Amino acid sequence: MSKRKSLPLSVTHEIRDNCLCLHTHRAARSLARHFDTALAPLDLTHGQFSLLVSLNRSIAPTVGAVAAVLAMDRTTLTANLKPLERRGLVKVAVDQCDMRSRLLLLTTAGKRLLANAVPIWRRAHRDVERRFAKSDRHAMRAGLLALSGIGYRAD
């Protein structure tokens, strides 16, 4: 059995103060709480809101396309769709062009809820953006997009 060597406290401080992953996770959790609180009166989480927004397209997207936009695997997306389906906000349909594919449709109730949620999201978003200078906002958004490697374009 080998002796375990302890890391010096200075390494802990180095990681605490410099780790981009740690700071990104902390910021994401804080933002999630902020938006979850704002959207709570509609019984929506920020994740559900983002999922509904990703379905607001002129042509129904496939599960794979939405998973790519939201940077999640299909299994996680499917699990996240279930409560929205139960509430009648989303419908999953077979793609008639490819019977193996599933299309995700925003129902009338889903569109109505999304329309009610957008002004709440806008207020919550403005609250967050006010914490940053305009140039910082643009740099932060560009940096996050560069890190994600994903450029989103709605149809």
Secondary structure, 3 states (H helix, E strand, C coil): CCCCCCCCHHHHHHHHHHCHHHHHHHHHHHHHHHHHHHHHHHCCCHHHHHHHHHHCCCCCCEHHHHHHHHCCCHHHHHHHHHHHHHCCCEEEEEECCEEEEEEEEECHHHHHHHHHHHHHHHHHHHHHHCCCCHHHHHHHHHHHHHHHCCCCCCC
